[in-house]
Amino acid sequence: MELFELFAARRSVRAFETREVEEGKLSRILEAVNSAPSAGNLQGYGVVVVRDPEARARLAKAAGGQGFLTQAPVVLVFCADARRSGERYGPRGEGLYCVQDATIACTYAMLAARDLGLATVWVGAFFDDAVSEVIGIAPPLRPVAMLPIGYPAEAPSPRPRRPLGELTHQERW
């Protein structure tokens, strides 16, 4: 798919078929994640691949009952690694760069999945401690985004976007 077609085709999908995601497609998504840019090329993040239905149900509960997390056969949990970024960049690396790294990597996964005919929805509303418990992490690791991945069982229409003139500014805000 052409890049700008991919941007236009991406939708947030919250209903998934029961069909499994093929290993080859998941590997390609994870390769895309590994190619994402990061501060100082430190890759200040990690990704937990969650396939177990019980764990996905616990993630859904940790996300305030977002049940589509149980429908998707795979959920990627992107975690910021404050230690990894902080070693080089100090407090800014610990508080910002690792979060940016994780979210860029999540975006790469989201776009790669769409290019492979799969659907996703970005999940940022969740209780950090509950998600951390499900995936077995502790500080300085911190979950910052979850990405359920699967074959779409719905085809959402495009959502309205702000006009460019409203969100871009020349020199000053």
C-alpha positions as CSV (number, residue, x, y, z in Angstrom):
1,M,0.0,0.0,0.0
2,E,1.2,3.5,-0.8
3,L,2.1,5.4,2.4
4,F,-0.5,8.2,1.9
5,E,-3.1,5.6,1.0
6,L,-2.2,3.8,4.2
7,F,-2.7,7.0,6.3
8,A,-6.1,7.5,4.7
9,A,-7.2,3.9,5.1
10,R,-6.3,3.5,8.8
11,R,-9.2,3.4,11.2
12,S,-9.7,2.7,14.9
13,V,-11.4,-0.7,15.0
14,R,-13.0,-2.0,18.1
15,A,-14.5,-5.3,16.8
16,F,-12.3,-8.2,15.7
17,E,-12.9,-11.5,14.0
18,T,-11.9,-14.6,16.0
19,R,-9.3,-15.5,13.3
20,E,-5.7,-15.7,14.7
21,V,-3.0,-13.4,13.4
22,E,-0.4,-15.3,11.5
23,E,3.1,-15.6,13.0
24,G,4.6,-14.1,9.8
25,K,2.4,-11.0,10.0
26,L,3.1,-10.5,13.7
27,S,6.8,-10.9,13.0
28,R,6.7,-8.2,10.3
29,I,4.8,-5.9,12.7
30,L,7.5,-6.4,15.3
31,E,10.2,-5.8,12.7
32,A,8.5,-2.5,11.9
33,V,8.5,-1.7,15.6
34,N,12.2,-2.4,15.8
35,S,12.8,0.0,12.9
36,A,11.1,3.0,14.6
37,P,13.3,6.0,15.4
38,S,14.1,6.7,19.0
39,A,16.1,9.2,21.0
40,G,19.8,8.5,20.6
41,N,18.8,5.2,19.0
42,L,18.5,3.8,22.5
43,Q,15.0,2.3,21.9
44,G,13.9,3.3,25.4
45,Y,10.9,0.9,25.3
46,G,9.9,-2.7,25.4
47,V,6.9,-4.5,23.9
48,V,5.0,-7.3,25.6
49,V,3.0,-9.6,23.3
50,V,-0.1,-10.8,25.0
51,R,-2.1,-13.7,23.4
52,D,-3.5,-15.5,26.4
53,P,-7.3,-15.0,26.5
54,E,-7.3,-14.7,30.3
55,A,-4.5,-12.1,30.3
56,R,-6.3,-10.2,27.6
57,A,-9.5,-10.2,29.7
58,R,-7.5,-8.8,32.6
59,L,-6.1,-6.1,30.4
60,A,-9.7,-5.2,29.3
61,K,-10.6,-4.9,33.0
62,A,-7.5,-2.8,33.7
63,A,-8.6,-0.6,30.8
64,G,-12.0,0.2,32.4
65,G,-13.9,-2.6,30.7
66,Q,-12.8,-2.0,27.1
67,G,-14.0,-5.4,25.9
68,F,-12.5,-5.3,22.5
69,L,-9.2,-6.1,24.1
70,T,-10.6,-9.6,24.7
71,Q,-11.7,-9.9,21.1
72,A,-8.4,-9.2,19.4
73,P,-6.2,-12.3,19.3
74,V,-3.1,-10.2,20.0
75,V,-2.5,-7.2,22.2
76,L,0.9,-5.4,22.2
77,V,1.7,-3.5,25.3
78,F,4.3,-0.8,24.8
79,C,6.3,0.1,27.8
80,A,8.6,3.0,28.4
81,D,12.0,2.1,29.9
82,A,13.0,5.2,31.9
83,R,16.3,3.6,32.9
84,R,17.4,3.0,29.3
85,S,16.8,6.6,28.2
86,G,17.7,8.1,31.5
87,E,21.3,6.7,31.4
88,R,22.1,9.1,28.6
89,Y,19.6,11.9,28.9
90,G,18.9,12.2,32.6
91,P,15.5,13.3,33.8
92,R,14.3,14.4,30.4
93,G,15.1,10.9,29.0
94,E,13.4,9.3,32.0
95,G,10.2,11.3,31.8
96,L,9.8,12.1,28.1
97,Y,12.1,10.5,25.6
98,C,11.3,6.9,26.6
99,V,7.5,7.7,26.4
100,Q,8.1,9.2,22.9
101,D,10.1,6.2,21.9
102,A,7.3,3.8,23.0
103,T,4.6,5.8,21.3
104,I,6.5,6.1,18.0
105,A,7.1,2.4,18.1
106,C,3.4,1.8,18.7
107,T,2.5,4.0,15.7
108,Y,4.9,2.0,13.5
109,A,3.1,-1.2,14.7
110,M,-0.3,0.3,14.0
111,L,0.6,1.3,10.5
112,A,2.4,-2.0,9.7
113,A,-0.7,-3.9,10.9
114,R,-3.0,-1.9,8.6
115,D,-0.6,-2.5,5.7
116,L,-0.9,-6.2,6.3
117,G,-4.7,-6.1,6.3
118,L,-5.1,-6.1,10.0
119,A,-6.9,-3.7,12.3
120,T,-5.9,-1.9,15.5
121,V,-7.1,0.7,18.0
122,W,-4.8,2.7,20.2
123,V,-5.6,2.2,23.9
124,G,-4.2,4.8,26.3
125,A,-6.9,4.8,28.9
126,F,-6.0,2.2,31.6
127,F,-4.7,1.8,35.1
128,D,-0.9,1.6,34.9
129,D,-0.5,-0.6,38.0
130,A,-3.1,-3.1,36.9
131,V,-1.6,-3.4,33.4
132,S,1.9,-3.7,34.9
133,E,0.7,-6.6,37.1
134,V,-0.9,-8.4,34.1
135,I,2.3,-8.2,32.0
136,G,4.7,-8.7,34.9
137,I,6.6,-5.4,34.9
138,A,7.7,-3.0,37.6
139,P,9.3,0.5,37.6
140,P,11.3,1.8,35.9
141,L,9.2,0.1,33.2
142,R,5.8,1.7,32.6
143,P,3.0,0.8,30.2
144,V,2.1,3.7,27.9
145,A,0.0,2.2,25.2
146,M,-1.8,-1.0,24.3
147,L,-2.5,-2.0,20.7
148,P,-5.0,-4.8,20.1
149,I,-4.4,-6.4,16.7
150,G,-6.7,-8.6,14.6
151,Y,-8.8,-9.0,11.5
152,P,-11.5,-6.3,11.5
153,A,-15.1,-7.3,12.1
154,E,-16.3,-3.7,11.4
155,A,-15.4,-1.0,8.8
156,P,-15.7,2.4,10.5
157,S,-16.2,5.4,8.4
158,P,-13.6,8.2,8.3
159,R,-13.9,10.6,11.2
160,P,-13.9,14.3,10.7
161,R,-10.5,16.0,11.1
162,R,-9.6,19.6,12.0
163,P,-8.7,21.8,9.0
164,L,-5.0,22.2,8.6
165,G,-5.2,25.9,9.1
166,E,-6.6,25.3,12.5
167,L,-3.8,23.1,13.7
168,T,-0.8,24.5,11.9
169,H,0.9,27.7,12.9
170,Q,3.5,29.8,11.1
171,E,6.5,30.6,13.4
172,R,4.3,31.2,16.5
173,W,1.2,29.9,18.1
